[in-house]
Amino acid sequence: MVAWPLAVAGWSFAIEEGSMGMALPDIQSGGWEVTGSQADIRPSVTADRDSATIEFAPSSLIMTDYLAYTGAEQPLKLNTLRTDLSNSTVTLDYGASGSWADRIAIDGDIAVSAARVEHPILVPQAWNFEGWAEGRLSELRVQGTLVSDSGFSADLDVQLDPDGGVSVAIESVIDGKQGVRALADTLSGWPDLLTVDSGNARLSMEVSTGKGGELEATGSAELKDVGGVFNRTAVSGLTGQVRGSLDDSRMTARFRDMTVGEINAGIPVSSVRFSGDYNAPVTELLAGSLDVHQARARFLEGTLRVPPALYELGGGSGRIPVEVEDVSLSRLTAVYPAEGLSGSGLLRGRIPLGISTDGVRVSEGNVSAIDPGGRLQLPADKLQAMLGGNQAMDIVVQALQNFHYSVLNSTIDYDEQGKLTLGLRLKGKNPELRGGQPVVLNVNLEEDIPALLTSLQLSGRVNEAVTKRVRELLQESGEETAP
């Protein structure tokens, strides 16, 4: 039905229950590219000399072959878009001044599906969005739920700025193994060797671009009882809050009330407590500054602690001092995979950790026994292997079969290839050797820590998942054949 009511001061008309199909022009502007668009809509139109209002009935669709934003270093591409405008309204204020973005407004439901979305941080796949839009195009706000084909879902809030900026807020709850699997199948950078089996996380992120295209981003993750395996390390009971931001090419991460029930790569570290801040340039993430508020854990019935301080890690010279206190030598020898190895006494010391892109290293660490000392027994075959089969060291081998020490000092060095070097100095006696005369021993020992941890992991001392993963990795490298 078409009506043409006339008025003295102007004109107006109305079209009800119309149907319209048309091809829309391609667009290339401001980094945006839109091609192959066509509309199949059912509008109801009312208009006068100043404005027009279009109300879209159900089954009003806009189809687009290709949409891309290439105005950023990491382009976004969407293929085969289908936009459902059912139950939405568009107002054209053509009587006003300004750009069309200031004169066109949208209000109502909106649903968008893309057969394929491509971005460097995403796994290419289909996405769907359902929500609503409100406001003029220059300051449009869009809210709703975004779902990937893999099952990851997030609440989305997009706000356009009249100056050309865009801000996007994203919130999502990841629950359990299935939720993490959906996230892993959505993010292209998800580590292959990371699996999460339990717990949940609430994620939020805000990203904004200014008029000049500068990018700012903030985000947070609230973790609760997260457990899983990263590479060959099992983690359980991870809880706490992480807040991060990206500004002027620098990344800042703030860790608050972080706790971990256990971290186990072969020898467990438990009751971990950590709070602190980390700041680094995006181009050199391991060359930043670490501000430790609290860092401590239980280890072999003793404690590990990093003193609160600001540690500069740039230039490869930074060290994080780990203080060792009341570590049980009895527990240490019990976890070491060597038959006949035993000991008693408590150890304390300081181990300076260096972290870089090449790996972890220790230079000039030191550990010593607490008075009154204790007992140490090393199996002869293992000791001979560690000493390189040197016959001149037979007296050392004999003494360490049952050595009662009053002094035990050791320097500790560890390189990026995993070689541990101990400069061990012992003072004491073996009651069965030379009538129990005092003996001073200076021994240099070497250990391949990756091989040691592999042995522990294969023995089932971590969990079944780690043992299975280690066997698979060894089979892939040809170091172990499948049973």
C-alpha positions in Angstrom: 0.0 0.0 0.0 1.4 3.4 -0.9 0.1 6.6 0.6 0.9 10.2 -0.4 -0.5 12.5 2.3 0.3 16.1 1.3 1.0 19.0 3.7 1.3 22.7 3.2 4.7 22.9 4.8 6.2 19.9 3.1 5.7 16.3 2.0 5.7 12.8 3.3 5.0 9.3 2.1 4.8 5.7 3.5 5.4 2.3 2.0 4.2 -0.7 4.0 5.2 -4.3 3.5 7.4 -3.6 0.5 9.9 -6.1 -0.9 13.2 -5.1 -2.5 16.2 -6.7 -4.0 19.3 -4.9 -5.2 23.0 -5.1 -5.8 25.0 -2.7 -3.6 28.2 -0.9 -4.6 31.6 -2.1 -3.6 33.4 0.0 -0.9 37.0 0.9 -0.5 37.6 3.5 2.2 39.7 4.0 5.4 41.3 0.6 5.2 37.9 -1.1 4.7 37.1 -3.2 1.6 33.6 -4.5 0.9 32.8 -6.4 -2.3 29.9 -8.5 -3.8 27.1 -7.1 -1.6 23.4 -7.6 -2.4 20.2 -6.9 -0.4 17.0 -8.9 -0.2 15.0 -6.9 2.2 11.3 -6.4 3.2 11.2 -2.8 4.4 8.4 -0.5 5.6 9.4 3.1 4.8 8.1 6.4 6.1 9.7 9.6 4.8 9.3 13.3 4.7 11.4 16.2 3.5 13.9 15.8 6.4 14.3 12.1 7.1 13.3 8.6 6.3 12.7 5.6 8.6 13.1 2.1 7.3 11.7 -0.8 9.4 12.9 -4.2 8.3 10.5 -7.2 8.5 11.6 -10.8 9.1 13.8 -12.3 6.3 15.5 -9.0 5.5 19.0 -10.0 4.5 22.2 -8.5 3.2 24.7 -10.9 1.6 28.4 -9.9 1.2 31.0 -12.0 -0.6 34.0 -10.4 1.0 34.8 -7.9 3.8 38.3 -6.9 5.0 40.0 -4.4 7.2 43.6 -3.9 6.0 44.4 -0.7 7.8 46.3 -2.6 10.5 49.5 -4.6 10.6 47.3 -7.8 11.1 44.5 -7.7 8.6 41.0 -9.1 9.3 39.2 -10.9 6.5 35.6 -12.2 6.4 34.2 -14.3 3.6 30.5 -15.0 2.7 28.8 -12.7 5.2 25.1 -13.0 5.9 23.6 -10.1 7.8 20.0 -10.5 9.1 18.3 -7.1 9.8 15.0 -8.5 10.8 13.2 -6.4 13.5 15.7 -3.5 13.1 15.2 0.1 12.1 17.3 2.4 10.0 16.8 6.2 10.1 18.3 8.5 7.4 18.4 12.1 8.5 19.2 13.5 5.0 18.0 17.0 5.9 20.8 17.5 8.3 24.4 18.6 7.6 27.5 16.4 8.1 28.7 13.0 6.7 26.3 10.2 6.0 27.9 8.4 9.0 26.4 11.2 11.2 23.1 11.1 9.5 22.3 7.3 9.4 21.2 5.6 12.6 20.5 1.9 13.4 18.3 0.5 16.2 17.3 -3.1 16.7 18.3 -6.8 16.4 21.2 -7.8 14.2 22.6 -11.3 13.4 25.7 -11.8 11.3 27.3 -15.1 10.1 30.6 -15.5 8.3 31.5 -18.7 6.5 35.2 -18.0 7.2 37.0 -15.4 9.3 40.8 -15.0 8.9 43.2 -13.2 11.2 46.8 -14.0 12.3 45.7 -14.8 15.9 42.7 -16.9 14.9 42.2 -20.4 13.4 40.3 -19.8 10.1 36.7 -21.0 10.6 33.1 -19.9 10.6 31.7 -17.4 13.2 28.2 -16.3 14.2 27.1 -13.1 16.0 23.7 -12.4 17.5 22.9 -9.1 19.3 21.6 -5.6 18.7 22.8 -2.3 17.4 22.0 1.2 18.5 23.2 4.7 17.4 24.4 6.7 14.5 27.0 5.0 12.3 29.7 7.4 13.5 29.1 6.4 17.1 27.4 3.0 16.7 27.3 0.6 19.6 26.9 -3.1 18.9 26.4 -5.7 21.7 25.8 -9.4 21.6 27.3 -12.9 21.7 30.0 -14.1 19.3 30.4 -17.9 18.8 33.1 -19.7 16.8 32.5 -22.9 14.9 34.7 -24.7 17.4 32.3 -23.7 20.2 34.1 -20.8 21.9 31.7 -18.0 22.9 32.2 -14.5 24.1 30.1 -11.5 24.9 31.0 -8.6 22.6 30.5 -4.8 23.0 31.8 -2.6 20.2 31.7 1.2 20.3 32.6 3.4 17.4 34.0 6.8 18.1 33.0 9.9 16.0 36.8 10.7 15.6 37.3 7.3 13.9 38.4 5.2 16.8 37.0 1.8 17.8 36.8 0.2 21.2 35.9 -3.5 21.7 35.2 -5.2 25.0 35.2 -9.0 25.1 34.2 -11.3 28.0 34.2 -15.1 28.2 34.0 -17.9 30.7 36.1 -20.9 30.0 34.9 -23.9 32.0 36.7 -27.2 32.2 38.4 -29.3 29.5 35.7 -28.8 26.9 35.8 -25.0 27.2 39.6 -25.0 26.9 39.5 -27.2 23.9 37.1 -24.8 22.2 39.5 -21.9 23.0 42.5 -23.9 21.8 40.7 -24.6 18.5 40.0 -20.9 18.1 43.4 -19.3 18.8 46.2 -20.0 16.3 48.9 -19.4 18.8 47.7 -22.0 21.4 50.7 -24.1 22.5 50.6 -27.6 21.1 52.0 -29.0 24.4 49.5 -27.3 26.7 46.4 -29.3 27.8 44.0 -28.2 30.6 41.9 -30.8 32.3 40.1 -29.0 35.1 39.2 -25.6 36.5 37.7 -22.5 35.0 38.7 -19.0 33.9 36.9 -15.7 33.4 38.5 -13.8 30.6 38.0 -10.1 29.7 39.7 -7.8 27.2 39.3 -4.3 26.0 40.9 -3.1 22.8 40.8 0.4 21.4 42.2 2.3 18.4 42.6 6.0 18.3 42.2 8.3 15.3 45.8 7.8 14.3 45.5 4.0 14.5 47.4 3.5 17.7 46.4 0.4 19.6 45.8 0.1 23.3 44.7 -3.1 24.9 43.9 -4.3 28.5 42.8 -7.7 29.7 42.4 -9.9 32.7 42.0 -13.5 33.6 40.6 -14.9 36.8 41.7 -18.4 37.3 40.2 -21.0 39.7 41.6 -24.5 40.4 43.1 -24.9 36.9 45.0 -28.1 36.3 46.7 -29.6 33.3 50.0 -30.3 31.6 52.4 -27.9 29.9 55.1 -29.7 27.9 56.4 -32.2 30.5 55.2 -30.4 33.6 52.0 -31.1 35.5 50.3 -28.2 37.2 47.4 -28.4 39.6 45.3 -25.9 41.6 46.3 -22.8 39.7 44.2 -19.9 41.1 44.5 -16.1 41.0 44.2 -13.1 38.9 46.3 -11.8 36.0 45.8 -8.3 34.5 47.7 -7.2 31.4 47.9 -4.2 29.2 49.6 -3.1 25.9 50.5 0.5 25.5 53.1 2.3 23.4 54.7 -1.1 22.4 55.1 -2.2 26.0 53.4 -5.0 27.8 52.6 -5.0 31.4 51.3 -8.0 33.4 50.1 -7.8 37.0 49.8 -11.1 39.0 47.7 -11.0 42.1 47.2 -13.7 44.7 48.5 -16.4 42.4 48.6 -19.8 44.1 49.5 -23.2 42.7 48.9 -26.5 44.5 51.8 -28.3 42.8 54.2 -27.9 39.9 55.8 -31.2 39.0 58.3 -31.8 36.3 59.8 -34.8 38.1 60.5 -33.3 41.5 57.4 -31.5 42.9 57.3 -27.9 44.0 54.1 -27.3 46.1 52.2 -24.5 47.9 53.4 -21.8 45.4 52.5 -18.2 46.3 53.2 -15.4 43.9 52.3 -11.7 43.5 54.2 -9.2 41.3 54.3 -7.1 38.2 56.2 -7.6 34.9 56.9 -5.0 32.3 58.7 -5.5 29.0 58.9 -4.2 25.4 56.7 -6.3 23.1 59.7 -6.9 20.8 61.8 -8.4 23.7 59.4 -10.0 26.2 62.2 -11.6 28.2 64.1 -8.4 28.6 61.8 -6.6 31.0 61.7 -5.8 34.7 60.1 -8.1 37.4 58.8 -6.5 40.5 58.3 -9.3 43.0 55.9 -8.6 45.9 55.8 -12.2 47.1 57.3 -15.4 45.8 57.6 -18.6 47.9 57.0 -22.3 47.6 57.5 -25.6 49.5 60.3 -27.9 48.1 61.6 -31.1 49.6 60.2 -30.3 53.1 61.9 -26.9 52.9 61.2 -23.6 51.2 62.1 -21.7 48.1 61.8 -17.9 48.2 62.6 -14.9 46.0 63.1 -11.7 48.1 60.7 -8.9 47.3 62.6 -6.5 45.0 62.7 -5.1 41.4 64.8 -7.3 39.1 66.0 -6.0 35.7 66.3 -8.9 33.3 67.3 -6.9 30.1 70.7 -7.4 28.4 71.0 -11.0 29.5 72.7 -10.0 32.8 69.7 -10.1 35.1 69.5 -12.6 37.8 66.6 -13.7 40.0 68.0 -15.0 43.4 66.2 -18.0 44.7 66.8 -18.6 48.4 66.8 -22.2 49.6 66.0 -22.9 53.2 65.7 -26.1 55.3 65.6 -28.4 52.2 65.9 -32.1 53.3 68.8 -34.0 51.9 67.0 -37.1 52.8 64.1 -36.2 50.5 66.5 -35.0 47.8 68.3 -38.4 47.7 65.0 -40.2 47.9 63.7 -38.6 44.6 67.0 -39.1 42.8 66.8 -42.3 40.6 69.8 -44.1 42.0 69.7 -47.3 44.0 71.6 -47.1 47.3 71.7 -43.3 47.4 70.7 -41.8 50.8 71.5 -38.9 53.1 70.4 -36.8 56.0 70.7 -33.2 57.0 69.3 -29.8 56.0 70.5 -27.5 53.2 70.3 -23.8 52.7 71.7 -21.4 50.0 71.0 -19.1 47.1 70.6 -20.0 43.4 70.7 -17.0 41.0 68.5 -17.8 38.0 69.1 -16.2 34.6 66.3 -16.4 32.0 66.7 -15.5 28.3 65.5 -16.7 24.9 68.3 -19.4 25.1 66.8 -20.9 28.2 67.5 -21.0 32.0 71.0 -20.8 33.5 72.6 -20.6 36.9 76.0 -19.0 37.6 77.8 -19.3 40.9 75.0 -20.6 43.0 75.8 -22.0 46.4 74.2 -24.5 48.8 75.6 -25.6 52.2 74.5 -27.9 55.0 73.1 -26.5 58.3 74.9 -27.5 61.5 75.5 -30.1 62.8 75.7 -31.8 59.3 74.6 -35.3 58.6 75.3 -38.4 56.6 75.8 -39.1 52.9 75.9 -42.4 51.1 76.5 -42.6 47.3 76.4 -45.8 45.3 79.8 -46.7 43.9 78.7 -47.4 40.4 76.8 -44.1 40.1 79.6 -42.2 41.6 82.2 -43.7 39.3 80.1 -42.7 36.3 79.7 -39.2 37.6 83.5 -38.9 38.2 84.2 -40.2 34.7 85.8 -43.5 35.9 88.9 -41.8 37.2 90.9 -44.5 39.1 92.6 -41.8 41.1 89.3 -41.0 42.7 88.9 -44.4 44.3 89.5 -43.0 47.8 86.6 -40.6 47.2 84.3 -43.5 46.1 85.2 -45.5 49.2 84.7 -42.5 51.6 81.3 -41.7 50.1 79.9 -45.2 50.8 79.1 -44.1 54.3 80.3 -40.5 54.9 79.4 -38.6 58.1 79.9 -35.0 57.2 80.2 -31.9 59.4 80.7 -29.5 56.4 79.0 -29.8 53.0 79.3 -26.9 50.6 78.6 -26.9 46.9 78.8 -24.4 44.1 76.1 -24.8 41.5 76.3 -23.9 37.8 73.7 -24.8 35.1 73.8 -24.0 31.4 71.2 -23.6 28.8 71.8 -27.1 27.4 70.8 -28.6 30.8 74.2 -29.5 32.2 74.4 -29.2 36.0 77.9 -28.8 37.5 78.4 -29.2 41.3 81.6 -28.2 43.0 81.2 -30.3 46.1 83.4 -29.7 49.3 82.9 -32.2 52.1 84.6 -32.5 55.5 83.9 -35.4 57.8 84.8 -39.1 58.0 83.8 -42.6 57.1 84.0 -44.8 60.3 85.0 -47.8 58.2 87.8 -46.0 56.3 91.3 -45.4 57.8 90.0 -45.8 61.3 87.6 -43.0 60.9 90.2 -40.4 60.4 89.0 -36.9 59.2 88.7 -36.6 55.5 88.3 -33.5 53.3 86.9 -34.1 49.8 86.7 -31.8 46.9 84.6 -33.4 44.1 83.3 -32.0 40.8 80.1 -33.7 39.7 78.1 -33.3 36.5 74.5 -34.2 35.7 72.4 -34.0 32.6 69.2 -32.6 34.1 66.9 -33.1 31.1 67.9 -36.7 31.0 67.4 -37.0 34.7 63.9 -35.4 34.5 63.0 -37.7 31.6 63.9 -40.7 33.7 61.7 -39.4 36.5 58.9 -38.7 34.2 59.0 -42.1 32.6 59.0 -43.7 36.0 55.5 -42.3 36.6 56.5 -40.0 39.4 54.6 -37.1 37.8 51.3 -38.5 36.3 50.2 -40.7 33.5 49.6 -37.8 31.1 53.2 -36.7 31.4 54.6 -40.2 31.1 52.5 -40.7 27.9 53.6 -37.4 26.4 57.3 -38.1 27.2 57.1 -41.5 25.5 55.4 -40.0 22.4 58.1 -37.3 22.2 60.8 -39.9 22.5 59.2 -42.0 19.8 58.9 -39.1 17.5 62.6 -38.3 18.0 63.6 -41.9 17.5 65.1 -42.2 21.0 62.6 -44.8 22.1 60.6 -47.3 20.1 57.0 -48.0 20.6 56.2 -51.1 22.7 
